[in-house]
Amino acid sequence: MNKKHEYNFDGGRQFTSMGACWFVSYKYYLEVDKNHDNWKNCSTVDMRKSIFNNTKSLHDFWLLQVLKMDKNRLYSNALGIKGNKVIEMAKEILEKIN
């Protein structure tokens, strides 16, 4: 996986390996909508799921970080989810779990 940067917050290396969009997409599938399956649209799903499962204590914190991200940079993903939608999904997840 080609990483242009590493997120500079707790668990940043793991978060970078999963990708912000993938993380939100998978968390959205688990917490909000079982019909959402954009997270499946990558070749490294198993690796990302492993990281996801090993970092559960950081998920709420990461969702809050996503809310601060640039929607235009989030759009550059292979999952087909626009950046503003990723942020909306993160908000919806936080509302559901809190």
N, CA, C and O atoms as CSV, one atom per row, in Angstrom:
chain,resi,resn,atom,element,x,y,z
A,1,MET,N,N,0.842,-1.176,0.000
A,1,MET,CA,C,0.000,0.000,0.000
A,1,MET,C,C,0.889,1.242,0.000
A,1,MET,O,O,1.821,1.329,0.799
A,2,ASN,N,N,0.624,2.170,-0.854
A,2,ASN,CA,C,1.405,3.390,-0.967
A,2,ASN,C,C,0.868,4.434,0.002
A,2,ASN,O,O,-0.250,4.926,-0.155
A,3,LYS,N,N,1.671,4.767,1.000
A,3,LYS,CA,C,1.245,5.749,1.989
A,3,LYS,C,C,1.966,7.066,1.733
A,3,LYS,O,O,3.196,7.116,1.734
A,4,LYS,N,N,1.212,8.113,1.517
A,4,LYS,CA,C,1.802,9.428,1.290
A,4,LYS,C,C,2.106,10.124,2.603
A,4,LYS,O,O,2.974,10.995,2.658
A,5,HIS,N,N,1.401,9.750,3.661
A,5,HIS,CA,C,1.591,10.373,4.960
A,5,HIS,C,C,1.139,9.389,6.033
A,5,HIS,O,O,0.507,8.373,5.744
A,6,GLU,N,N,1.471,9.711,7.249
A,6,GLU,CA,C,0.966,8.940,8.377
A,6,GLU,C,C,0.257,9.911,9.302
A,6,GLU,O,O,0.786,10.977,9.617
A,7,TYR,N,N,-0.936,9.547,9.735
A,7,TYR,CA,C,-1.691,10.424,10.620
A,7,TYR,C,C,-0.925,10.617,11.918
A,7,TYR,O,O,-0.383,9.666,12.481
A,8,ASN,N,N,-0.888,11.851,12.382
A,8,ASN,CA,C,-0.108,12.216,13.555
A,8,ASN,C,C,-1.013,12.319,14.784
A,8,ASN,O,O,-1.182,13.396,15.356
A,9,PHE,N,N,-1.583,11.196,15.176
A,9,PHE,CA,C,-2.353,11.107,16.414
A,9,PHE,C,C,-2.283,9.673,16.902
A,9,PHE,O,O,-1.753,8.806,16.206
A,10,ASP,N,N,-2.814,9.411,18.097
A,10,ASP,CA,C,-2.743,8.070,18.679
A,10,ASP,C,C,-3.219,7.016,17.689
A,10,ASP,O,O,-4.316,7.110,17.139
A,11,GLY,N,N,-2.382,6.018,17.474
A,11,GLY,CA,C,-2.716,4.951,16.548
A,11,GLY,C,C,-2.616,5.364,15.093
A,11,GLY,O,O,-3.173,4.698,14.221
A,12,GLY,N,N,-1.920,6.445,14.822
A,12,GLY,CA,C,-1.838,6.977,13.468
A,12,GLY,C,C,-1.310,5.991,12.443
A,12,GLY,O,O,-1.779,5.971,11.305
A,13,ARG,N,N,-0.349,5.182,12.825
A,13,ARG,CA,C,0.212,4.219,11.879
A,13,ARG,C,C,-0.842,3.190,11.474
A,13,ARG,O,O,-0.984,2.872,10.293
A,14,GLN,N,N,-1.575,2.676,12.452
A,14,GLN,CA,C,-2.617,1.699,12.160
A,14,GLN,C,C,-3.753,2.335,11.357
A,14,GLN,O,O,-4.273,1.735,10.417
A,15,PHE,N,N,-4.127,3.553,11.740
A,15,PHE,CA,C,-5.194,4.256,11.046
A,15,PHE,C,C,-4.811,4.493,9.587
A,15,PHE,O,O,-5.637,4.330,8.689
A,16,THR,N,N,-3.571,4.871,9.359
A,16,THR,CA,C,-3.080,5.087,8.001
A,16,THR,C,C,-3.134,3.789,7.202
A,16,THR,O,O,-3.497,3.796,6.026
A,17,SER,N,N,-2.776,2.686,7.832
A,17,SER,CA,C,-2.795,1.402,7.140
A,17,SER,C,C,-4.200,0.992,6.711
A,17,SER,O,O,-4.383,0.398,5.648
A,18,MET,N,N,-5.179,1.309,7.531
A,18,MET,CA,C,-6.572,1.003,7.176
A,18,MET,C,C,-7.113,2.016,6.181
A,18,MET,O,O,-7.798,1.655,5.224
A,19,GLY,N,N,-6.805,3.276,6.410
A,19,GLY,CA,C,-7.363,4.363,5.616
A,19,GLY,C,C,-8.608,4.911,6.282
A,19,GLY,O,O,-9.444,4.153,6.773
A,20,ALA,N,N,-8.731,6.220,6.299
A,20,ALA,CA,C,-9.855,6.881,6.964
A,20,ALA,C,C,-11.188,6.459,6.357
A,20,ALA,O,O,-12.132,6.140,7.080
A,21,CYS,N,N,-11.262,6.459,5.040
A,21,CYS,CA,C,-12.523,6.115,4.376
A,21,CYS,C,C,-12.910,4.669,4.635
A,21,CYS,O,O,-14.072,4.367,4.906
A,22,TRP,N,N,-11.928,3.773,4.551
A,22,TRP,CA,C,-12.234,2.367,4.799
A,22,TRP,C,C,-12.707,2.174,6.241
A,22,TRP,O,O,-13.693,1.481,6.492
A,23,PHE,N,N,-12.001,2.788,7.175
A,23,PHE,CA,C,-12.365,2.671,8.582
A,23,PHE,C,C,-13.804,3.117,8.814
A,23,PHE,O,O,-14.579,2.403,9.451
A,24,VAL,N,N,-14.164,4.279,8.309
A,24,VAL,CA,C,-15.519,4.800,8.492
A,24,VAL,C,C,-16.532,3.896,7.792
A,24,VAL,O,O,-17.590,3.602,8.347
A,25,SER,N,N,-16.215,3.461,6.595
A,25,SER,CA,C,-17.127,2.607,5.847
A,25,SER,C,C,-17.406,1.305,6.588
A,25,SER,O,O,-18.558,0.882,6.687
A,26,TYR,N,N,-16.375,0.677,7.101
A,26,TYR,CA,C,-16.553,-0.599,7.812
A,26,TYR,C,C,-17.279,-0.390,9.138
A,26,TYR,O,O,-18.165,-1.168,9.494
A,27,LYS,N,N,-16.908,0.649,9.859
A,27,LYS,CA,C,-17.568,0.955,11.137
A,27,LYS,C,C,-19.043,1.272,10.895
A,27,LYS,O,O,-19.898,0.879,11.689
A,28,TYR,N,N,-19.342,1.971,9.821
A,28,TYR,CA,C,-20.724,2.304,9.462
A,28,TYR,C,C,-21.511,1.020,9.188
A,28,TYR,O,O,-22.651,0.871,9.628
A,29,TYR,N,N,-20.897,0.114,8.472
A,29,TYR,CA,C,-21.516,-1.191,8.202
A,29,TYR,C,C,-21.829,-1.913,9.515
A,29,TYR,O,O,-22.917,-2.467,9.669
A,30,LEU,N,N,-20.909,-1.911,10.438
A,30,LEU,CA,C,-21.098,-2.627,11.709
A,30,LEU,C,C,-22.108,-1.958,12.627
A,30,LEU,O,O,-22.871,-2.644,13.308
A,31,GLU,N,N,-22.124,-0.642,12.657
A,31,GLU,CA,C,-22.914,0.076,13.655
A,31,GLU,C,C,-24.238,0.634,13.149
A,31,GLU,O,O,-25.173,0.801,13.932
A,32,VAL,N,N,-24.335,0.928,11.845
A,32,VAL,CA,C,-25.488,1.676,11.350
A,32,VAL,C,C,-26.276,0.920,10.280
A,32,VAL,O,O,-27.496,0.800,10.385
A,33,ASP,N,N,-25.602,0.416,9.264
A,33,ASP,CA,C,-26.322,-0.119,8.102
A,33,ASP,C,C,-25.615,-1.346,7.533
A,33,ASP,O,O,-24.585,-1.222,6.870
A,34,LYS,N,N,-26.163,-2.517,7.790
A,34,LYS,CA,C,-25.578,-3.776,7.312
A,34,LYS,C,C,-25.644,-3.914,5.786
A,34,LYS,O,O,-25.018,-4.814,5.226
A,35,ASN,N,N,-26.378,-3.050,5.117
A,35,ASN,CA,C,-26.424,-3.084,3.650
A,35,ASN,C,C,-25.291,-2.287,3.012
A,35,ASN,O,O,-25.032,-2.419,1.816
A,36,HIS,N,N,-24.621,-1.468,3.803
A,36,HIS,CA,C,-23.500,-0.666,3.290
A,36,HIS,C,C,-22.304,-1.604,3.090
A,36,HIS,O,O,-21.859,-2.262,4.030
A,37,ASP,N,N,-21.794,-1.658,1.868
A,37,ASP,CA,C,-20.692,-2.587,1.625
A,37,ASP,C,C,-19.538,-2.007,0.814
A,37,ASP,O,O,-18.762,-2.755,0.220
A,38,ASN,N,N,-19.420,-0.688,0.786
A,38,ASN,CA,C,-18.302,-0.067,0.064
A,38,ASN,C,C,-16.948,-0.541,0.596
A,38,ASN,O,O,-15.982,-0.633,-0.161
A,39,TRP,N,N,-16.876,-0.840,1.884
A,39,TRP,CA,C,-15.625,-1.266,2.501
A,39,TRP,C,C,-15.065,-2.534,1.857
A,39,TRP,O,O,-13.877,-2.822,2.003
A,40,LYS,N,N,-15.885,-3.280,1.163
A,40,LYS,CA,C,-15.425,-4.517,0.513
A,40,LYS,C,C,-14.637,-4.238,-0.770
A,40,LYS,O,O,-13.994,-5.139,-1.308
A,41,ASN,N,N,-14.683,-2.996,-1.262
A,41,ASN,CA,C,-14.110,-2.660,-2.561
A,41,ASN,C,C,-12.609,-2.387,-2.515
A,41,ASN,O,O,-12.138,-1.389,-3.060
A,42,CYS,N,N,-11.872,-3.261,-1.873
A,42,CYS,CA,C,-10.416,-3.158,-1.888
A,42,CYS,C,C,-9.837,-4.563,-1.779
A,42,CYS,O,O,-10.518,-5.490,-1.342
A,43,SER,N,N,-8.600,-4.711,-2.171
A,43,SER,CA,C,-7.981,-6.035,-2.194
A,43,SER,C,C,-7.361,-6.433,-0.857
A,43,SER,O,O,-6.883,-7.557,-0.706
A,44,THR,N,N,-7.366,-5.519,0.113
A,44,THR,CA,C,-6.691,-5.789,1.387
A,44,THR,C,C,-7.676,-5.816,2.563
A,44,THR,O,O,-7.330,-5.409,3.672
A,45,VAL,N,N,-8.878,-6.285,2.326
A,45,VAL,CA,C,-9.916,-6.278,3.359
A,45,VAL,C,C,-9.480,-7.050,4.599
A,45,VAL,O,O,-9.659,-6.563,5.716
A,46,ASP,N,N,-8.912,-8.240,4.429
A,46,ASP,CA,C,-8.539,-9.058,5.589
A,46,ASP,C,C,-7.508,-8.362,6.467
A,46,ASP,O,O,-7.623,-8.383,7.692
A,47,MET,N,N,-6.506,-7.748,5.855
A,47,MET,CA,C,-5.484,-7.020,6.615
A,47,MET,C,C,-6.119,-5.848,7.364
A,47,MET,O,O,-5.814,-5.616,8.533
A,48,ARG,N,N,-6.995,-5.118,6.694
A,48,ARG,CA,C,-7.634,-3.957,7.318
A,48,ARG,C,C,-8.545,-4.392,8.469
A,48,ARG,O,O,-8.574,-3.745,9.515
A,49,LYS,N,N,-9.278,-5.473,8.279
A,49,LYS,CA,C,-10.150,-5.971,9.349
A,49,LYS,C,C,-9.329,-6.387,10.570
A,49,LYS,O,O,-9.748,-6.169,11.707
A,50,SER,N,N,-8.184,-6.975,10.337
A,50,SER,CA,C,-7.306,-7.372,11.443
A,50,SER,C,C,-6.867,-6.149,12.246
A,50,SER,O,O,-6.923,-6.153,13.476
A,51,ILE,N,N,-6.434,-5.113,11.550
A,51,ILE,CA,C,-6.033,-3.876,12.233
A,51,ILE,C,C,-7.239,-3.290,12.967
A,51,ILE,O,O,-7.128,-2.892,14.126
A,52,PHE,N,N,-8.365,-3.238,12.308
A,52,PHE,CA,C,-9.602,-2.712,12.903
A,52,PHE,C,C,-9.902,-3.431,14.216
A,52,PHE,O,O,-10.163,-2.791,15.235
A,53,ASN,N,N,-9.864,-4.751,14.187
A,53,ASN,CA,C,-10.201,-5.544,15.374
A,53,ASN,C,C,-9.195,-5.395,16.505
A,53,ASN,O,O,-9.540,-5.579,17.672
A,54,ASN,N,N,-7.957,-5.064,16.169
A,54,ASN,CA,C,-6.911,-4.900,17.178
A,54,ASN,C,C,-6.800,-3.476,17.717
A,54,ASN,O,O,-5.946,-3.205,18.561
A,55,THR,N,N,-7.645,-2.568,17.246
A,55,THR,CA,C,-7.538,-1.159,17.662
A,55,THR,C,C,-8.875,-0.605,18.165
A,55,THR,O,O,-9.094,0.605,18.121
A,56,LYS,N,N,-9.748,-1.457,18.632
A,56,LYS,CA,C,-11.099,-1.016,19.015
A,56,LYS,C,C,-11.101,0.092,20.060
A,56,LYS,O,O,-12.005,0.927,20.074
A,57,SER,N,N,-10.107,0.109,20.929
A,57,SER,CA,C,-10.068,1.143,21.969
A,57,SER,C,C,-9.857,2.542,21.387
A,57,SER,O,O,-10.096,3.535,22.075
A,58,LEU,N,N,-9.419,2.633,20.145
A,58,LEU,CA,C,-9.157,3.928,19.513
A,58,LEU,C,C,-10.278,4.391,18.579
A,58,LEU,O,O,-10.228,5.512,18.074
A,59,HIS,N,N,-11.268,3.564,18.348
A,59,HIS,CA,C,-12.276,3.873,17.330
A,59,HIS,C,C,-13.040,5.168,17.580
A,59,HIS,O,O,-13.202,5.964,16.655
A,60,ASP,N,N,-13.508,5.400,18.786
A,60,ASP,CA,C,-14.248,6.642,19.060
A,60,ASP,C,C,-13.356,7.858,18.815
A,60,ASP,O,O,-13.791,8.844,18.219
A,61,PHE,N,N,-12.123,7.782,19.272
A,61,PHE,CA,C,-11.164,8.866,19.067
A,61,PHE,C,C,-10.945,9.100,17.571
A,61,PHE,O,O,-10.929,10.245,17.118
A,62,TRP,N,N,-10.779,8.034,16.815
A,62,TRP,CA,C,-10.560,8.172,15.378
A,62,TRP,C,C,-11.756,8.789,14.674
A,62,TRP,O,O,-11.588,9.606,13.769
A,63,LEU,N,N,-12.950,8.412,15.077
A,63,LEU,CA,C,-14.145,9.013,14.473
A,63,LEU,C,C,-14.145,10.523,14.688
A,63,LEU,O,O,-14.499,11.282,13.786
A,64,LEU,N,N,-13.749,10.954,15.874
A,64,LEU,CA,C,-13.661,12.391,16.150
A,64,LEU,C,C,-12.607,13.054,15.274
A,64,LEU,O,O,-12.789,14.192,14.843
A,65,GLN,N,N,-11.514,12.360,15.007
A,65,GLN,CA,C,-10.472,12.903,14.129
A,65,GLN,C,C,-10.990,13.056,12.699
A,65,GLN,O,O,-10.668,14.030,12.019
A,66,VAL,N,N,-11.793,12.093,12.248
A,66,VAL,CA,C,-12.351,12.152,10.900
A,66,VAL,C,C,-13.206,13.404,10.730
A,66,VAL,O,O,-13.216,14.009,9.658
A,67,LEU,N,N,-13.925,13.797,11.783
A,67,LEU,CA,C,-14.770,14.987,11.701
A,67,LEU,C,C,-13.965,16.243,11.394
A,67,LEU,O,O,-14.515,17.214,10.874
A,68,LYS,N,N,-12.669,16.239,11.707
A,68,LYS,CA,C,-11.795,17.394,11.492
A,68,LYS,C,C,-11.077,17.351,10.146
A,68,LYS,O,O,-10.374,18.296,9.790
A,69,MET,N,N,-11.247,16.272,9.401
A,69,MET,CA,C,-10.480,16.085,8.164
A,69,MET,C,C,-11.056,16.884,7.003
A,69,MET,O,O,-12.235,17.237,6.992
A,70,ASP,N,N,-10.207,17.155,6.039
A,70,ASP,CA,C,-10.570,17.883,4.824
A,70,ASP,C,C,-11.377,16.964,3.916
A,70,ASP,O,O,-10.873,15.934,3.467
A,71,LYS,N,N,-12.611,17.328,3.648
A,71,LYS,CA,C,-13.498,16.471,2.834
A,71,LYS,C,C,-12.930,16.242,1.443
A,71,LYS,O,O,-13.181,15.195,0.845
A,72,ASN,N,N,-12.180,17.183,0.920
A,72,ASN,CA,C,-11.602,17.022,-0.414
A,72,ASN,C,C,-10.492,15.972,-0.440
A,72,ASN,O,O,-10.313,15.281,-1.442
A,73,ARG,N,N,-9.763,15.855,0.638
A,73,ARG,CA,C,-8.717,14.833,0.715
A,73,ARG,C,C,-9.326,13.462,0.982
A,73,ARG,O,O,-8.803,12.447,0.522
A,74,LEU,N,N,-10.416,13.431,1.714
A,74,LEU,CA,C,-11.089,12.157,1.964
A,74,LEU,C,C,-11.685,11.583,0.692
A,74,LEU,O,O,-11.846,10.368,0.578
A,75,TYR,N,N,-12.015,12.437,-0.260
A,75,TYR,CA,C,-12.636,11.982,-1.503
A,75,TYR,C,C,-11.689,11.138,-2.351
A,75,TYR,O,O,-12.148,10.334,-3.162
A,76,SER,N,N,-10.402,11.301,-2.185
A,76,SER,CA,C,-9.450,10.556,-3.004
A,76,SER,C,C,-9.318,9.129,-2.491
A,76,SER,O,O,-8.287,8.736,-1.944
A,77,ASN,N,N,-10.386,8.364,-2.680
A,77,ASN,CA,C,-10.385,6.978,-2.224
A,77,ASN,C,C,-11.001,6.070,-3.272
A,77,ASN,O,O,-11.708,6.526,-4.171
A,78,ALA,N,N,-10.728,4.805,-3.148
A,78,ALA,CA,C,-11.208,3.824,-4.122
A,78,ALA,C,C,-12.567,3.244,-3.747
A,78,ALA,O,O,-13.085,2.378,-4.453
A,79,LEU,N,N,-13.137,3.703,-2.663
A,79,LEU,CA,C,-14.388,3.116,-2.188
A,79,LEU,C,C,-15.620,3.769,-2.784
A,79,LEU,O,O,-16.733,3.271,-2.616
A,80,GLY,N,N,-15.430,4.876,-3.475
A,80,GLY,CA,C,-16.549,5.544,-4.114
A,80,GLY,C,C,-17.426,6.334,-3.170
A,80,GLY,O,O,-18.610,6.529,-3.441
A,81,ILE,N,N,-16.864,6.792,-2.067
A,81,ILE,CA,C,-17.614,7.591,-1.094
A,81,ILE,C,C,-17.007,8.992,-1.082
A,81,ILE,O,O,-15.813,9.148,-0.829
A,82,LYS,N,N,-17.807,9.989,-1.348
A,82,LYS,CA,C,-17.315,11.369,-1.328
A,82,LYS,C,C,-16.926,11.766,0.088
A,82,LYS,O,O,-17.476,11.261,1.067
A,83,GLY,N,N,-15.971,12.676,0.176
A,83,GLY,CA,C,-15.438,13.097,1.471
A,83,GLY,C,C,-16.483,13.625,2.421
A,83,GLY,O,O,-16.455,13.304,3.608
A,84,ASN,N,N,-17.416,14.440,1.921
A,84,ASN,CA,C,-18.442,14.977,2.815
A,84,ASN,C,C,-19.335,13.852,3.345
A,84,ASN,O,O,-19.832,13.937,4.468
A,85,LYS,N,N,-19.540,12.813,2.557
A,85,LYS,CA,C,-20.337,11.666,2.995
A,85,LYS,C,C,-19.596,10.877,4.076
A,85,LYS,O,O,-20.216,10.386,5.019
A,86,VAL,N,N,-18.278,10.753,3.944
A,86,VAL,CA,C,-17.476,10.062,4.958
A,86,VAL,C,C,-17.643,10.775,6.302
A,86,VAL,O,O,-17.820,10.132,7.337
A,87,ILE,N,N,-17.587,12.090,6.275
A,87,ILE,CA,C,-17.740,12.873,7.510
A,87,ILE,C,C,-19.157,12.719,8.063
A,87,ILE,O,O,-19.331,12.564,9.272
A,88,GLU,N,N,-20.154,12.760,7.210
A,88,GLU,CA,C,-21.539,12.550,7.657
A,88,GLU,C,C,-21.713,11.164,8.283
A,88,GLU,O,O,-22.398,11.013,9.295
A,89,MET,N,N,-21.097,10.171,7.679
A,89,MET,CA,C,-21.181,8.807,8.204
A,89,MET,C,C,-20.523,8.710,9.571
A,89,MET,O,O,-21.050,8.051,10.467
A,90,ALA,N,N,-19.378,9.359,9.741
A,90,ALA,CA,C,-18.692,9.358,11.035
A,90,ALA,C,C,-19.581,9.992,12.108
A,90,ALA,O,O,-19.668,9.484,13.226
A,91,LYS,N,N,-20.241,11.103,11.762
A,91,LYS,CA,C,-21.162,11.754,12.701
A,91,LYS,C,C,-22.298,10.807,13.081
A,91,LYS,O,O,-22.658,10.690,14.252
A,92,GLU,N,N,-22.851,10.142,12.085
A,92,GLU,CA,C,-23.963,9.231,12.328
A,92,GLU,C,C,-23.546,8.062,13.227
A,92,GLU,O,O,-24.307,7.641,14.098
A,93,ILE,N,N,-22.353,7.550,13.013
A,93,ILE,CA,C,-21.833,6.473,13.867
A,93,ILE,C,C,-21.723,6.957,15.302
A,93,ILE,O,O,-22.187,6.291,16.229
A,94,LEU,N,N,-21.101,8.130,15.484
A,94,LEU,CA,C,-20.926,8.672,16.836
A,94,LEU,C,C,-22.263,8.887,17.526
A,94,LEU,O,O,-22.402,8.591,18.713
A,95,GLU,N,N,-23.250,9.399,16.795
A,95,GLU,CA,C,-24.574,9.592,17.384
A,95,GLU,C,C,-25.184,8.261,17.811
A,95,GLU,O,O,-25.827,8.176,18.857
A,96,LYS,N,N,-24.987,7.250,17.020
A,96,LYS,CA,C,-25.574,5.935,17.299
A,96,LYS,C,C,-24.907,5.265,18.511
A,96,LYS,O,O,-25.592,4.654,19.331
A,97,ILE,N,N,-23.595,5.376,18.626
A,97,ILE,CA,C,-22.890,4.641,19.680
A,97,ILE,C,C,-22.790,5.422,20.989
A,97,ILE,O,O,-22.423,4.853,22.017
A,98,ASN,N,N,-23.107,6.705,20.966
A,98,ASN,CA,C,-22.988,7.494,22.217
A,98,ASN,C,C,-24.328,7.812,22.817
A,98,ASN,O,O,-24.399,8.461,23.860
